[in-house]
Amino acid sequence: MPLRIAVATCSVLPEPDLDQELLLAALRDEGAEASMAAWDDDGVEWGDFDLCVIRSTWNYYHALDAFLAWAERVASLTRLCNPLATVQWNAHKRYLRALAEAGAPVVPTRWLDRASSPDALADAARAVGFPLVIKPAVSAASFGTVRLDDAAGLEGARTHVAAMLARPSIDEIMVQPYQRSVEGWGERSLVWIDGALSHAIRKSPRFGGQAEQVSGVSVPIAEDERAVAEEILRRAPTGLLYARVDLARDPEGRPRLMELELLEPSLFLAQHPPSLRALAAATVRRARA
């Protein structure tokens, strides 16, 4: 019998997954029986699959506890990629705090929570400077991410922060300096597959409600970006099938980590076809193991 591989998605995709059909076809070319399966569909028999690879579960941040419970259940029934411990570590952006405390070059971040004082946002803004970016610590597709250009917008930003913290899955808010390099050099997403960096793409700044804009072809990986990405990945959980390291250059021109995406990142497989073949082959090898 052919290997059965579930490509995990969600019942209603908030935006198209441009990797989806490419990956399904590549897995089938490797001899596997591959099909989409929604994590939030109670009718899926996950134990019928030899492996489940998480790809477009892009609504998980609305129900984080339910999603993590799903991941734990699937991991008890079949092989999960990325592994359960990685999913648990990466689903909340507190991993950025852990990486920064370990000495990794992370974009400077101030953290607010439900117990923070009413003046905490203004204090954080003074610390990081304007313009700044406000992000929920549980999010996908830039949900709830806003840019604040000056102190005149603080009152509206406080209302936004309060609304985000009122959501059950969001217990912390991040305040970071806006990296102006994303407007020129761009945010660089470095894709890592099965133990090695594969390719990179350039992304434009994206805030809540905006469509993603990325380069139509892969871009070269600068040596300092490669060094930072490899340093970050050495500090990440082991056993990764895939990863995406999102970097921006700080005012001194040094690459800084914005996000380490180990859960459900777009991998921009169309921009670098060898990465598609590598991902499919590595997925099938794990299903056979």
Residue pairs with C-beta under 8 A, 6 or more apart in sequence:
2 31
2 32
2 33
3 31
3 32
3 33
3 50
3 51
3 284
3 287
3 288
4 32
4 33
4 34
4 35
4 48
4 49
4 50
5 27
5 32
5 33
5 34
5 35
5 49
5 50
5 51
5 52
5 53
5 283
5 284
5 287
6 34
6 35
6 36
6 37
6 44
6 46
6 49
6 51
6 52
6 53
6 78
7 20
7 23
7 24
7 27
7 34
7 35
7 36
7 37
7 53
7 55
7 56
8 37
8 38
8 39
8 52
8 53
8 54
8 55
8 56
8 57
8 74
9 17
9 20
9 36
9 37
9 38
9 39
9 55
9 56
9 57
9 58
10 38
10 39
10 40
10 56
10 57
10 58
10 59
10 60
11 38
11 40
11 41
12 59
13 56
13 58
14 58
14 59
14 141
15 58
15 141
15 211
15 212
17 55
17 56
17 58
17 266
18 266
18 268
18 269
18 270
19 55
19 56
19 266
19 267
19 268
19 269
19 270
20 36
20 55
20 56
22 269
22 270
22 276
23 34
23 55
23 269
23 276
23 279
23 280
24 34
24 35
24 36
26 276
26 277
26 279
26 280
27 34
27 280
27 283
27 284
28 34
29 280
30 280
30 281
30 283
30 284
31 284
32 283
32 284
32 287
37 44
37 46
37 49
37 52
38 44
39 54
39 57
39 60
39 67
39 70
39 71
39 74
40 59
40 63
40 66
40 70
46 52
46 73
46 74
46 77
46 78
47 77
47 78
49 78
50 78
50 79
50 287
50 288
51 78
51 79
51 80
51 81
51 283
51 286
51 287
52 74
52 78
52 79
52 80
52 81
53 81
53 241
53 283
54 71
54 80
54 81
54 82
54 87
54 263
54 264
55 264
56 264
57 67
57 263
57 264
58 140
58 141
58 264
59 140
60 67
60 91
60 140
60 263
60 264
61 136
61 138
61 139
61 140
61 143
61 169
61 170
62 169
63 168
63 169
64 91
64 92
64 138
64 168
64 169
65 168
65 169
67 91
68 87
68 88
68 91
71 80
71 84
71 87
71 88
72 84
74 80
75 83
75 84
79 286
79 287
79 289
80 87
81 241
81 242
81 283
81 286
82 90
82 237
82 239
82 240
82 241
82 242
82 262
82 263
83 237
83 239
83 240
85 237
86 236
86 237
86 239
86 240
86 262
86 263
87 262
87 263
89 95
89 237
89 262
90 237
90 260
90 261
90 262
90 263
91 138
91 263
92 137
92 138
92 172
93 135
93 137
93 138
93 139
93 172
93 174
93 259
94 137
94 172
95 260
96 106
96 109
96 174
96 257
96 259
96 260
97 109
97 111
99 106
99 232
99 235
99 257
99 260
100 106
100 109
102 235
104 231
104 232
104 235
104 257
105 228
105 231
105 254
105 255
105 256
105 257
106 256
106 257
107 176
107 177
107 179
107 248
107 250
107 256
107 257
107 258
108 128
108 176
108 177
109 174
109 175
109 176
110 123
110 124
110 127
110 128
110 174
110 175
110 176
111 137
111 172
111 173
111 174
111 175
112 120
112 121
112 124
112 161
112 165
112 172
112 173
112 174
112 175
113 165
113 171
113 172
113 173
114 165
114 171
118 158
121 154
121 157
121 158
121 161
121 175
122 151
122 154
124 132
124 175
125 132
125 148
125 151
125 154
125 175
128 175
128 176
128 177
129 177
130 148
130 149
130 150
130 151
130 178
131 147
131 148
131 149
131 150
131 177
131 178
132 147
132 148
132 175
132 176
132 177
132 178
133 145
133 146
133 147
133 148
133 174
133 175
133 176
133 177
133 178
134 144
134 145
134 146
134 147
134 148
134 157
134 160
134 161
134 173
134 174
134 175
135 144
135 145
135 173
135 174
135 176
136 143
136 144
136 145
136 164
136 167
136 170
136 172
136 173
136 174
137 170
137 171
137 172
137 173
137 174
138 169
138 170
138 171
139 145
139 170
140 264
141 212
142 206
142 207
142 208
142 210
143 208
144 160
144 164
144 170
144 208
145 206
145 207
145 208
146 157
146 160
146 207
146 208
147 178
147 205
147 207
148 154
148 157
161 173
164 170
164 173
165 171
165 172
165 173
179 187
179 248
179 249
179 250
179 256
179 258
180 251
181 248
181 249
181 250
181 253
182 203
182 204
182 205
182 248
183 204
183 205
185 202
185 248
185 249
186 202
186 203
186 204
186 215
187 202
187 203
187 204
187 205
187 246
187 247
187 248
187 258
188 200
188 201
188 202
188 203
188 219
188 221
188 225
188 246
188 247
188 248
188 255
189 200
189 201
189 202
189 203
189 214
189 244
189 245
189 246
189 247
189 265
189 268
190 197
190 199
190 200
190 221
190 225
190 226
190 229
190 244
190 245
190 246
190 247
191 197
191 198
191 199
191 200
191 201
191 242
191 243
191 244
191 267
191 268
191 272
191 275
192 198
192 229
192 233
192 240
192 242
192 243
192 244
192 245
193 241
193 242
193 267
193 275
193 278
193 279
193 282
194 241
194 242
194 278
194 279
194 281
194 282
197 221
197 226
197 229
197 230
198 272
198 274
198 275
198 278
199 218
199 221
199 268
199 271
199 272
199 274
199 275
200 218
200 219
200 220
200 221
200 225
201 214
201 215
201 218
201 219
201 268
201 271
202 214
202 215
202 219
203 212
203 213
203 214
203 215
203 246
204 213
204 214
206 212
206 213
212 266
214 268
214 271
215 271
216 271
217 271
218 268
218 271
218 272
221 229
222 255
224 254
224 255
225 247
225 255
228 245
228 247
228 255
228 256
228 257
229 245
229 247
232 245
232 257
232 260
233 240
233 243
233 245
233 260
236 243
236 260
236 262
237 262
240 262
241 279
241 282
241 283
241 286
242 262
242 265
242 267
242 279
243 260
243 261
243 262
243 265
244 259
244 260
244 261
244 262
244 265
244 266
244 267
245 257
245 260
245 261
246 257
246 258
246 259
246 260
246 261
247 255
247 256
247 257
247 258
248 255
248 256
248 258
249 255
249 256
250 256
267 275
267 279
268 275
269 275
269 276
269 279
270 276
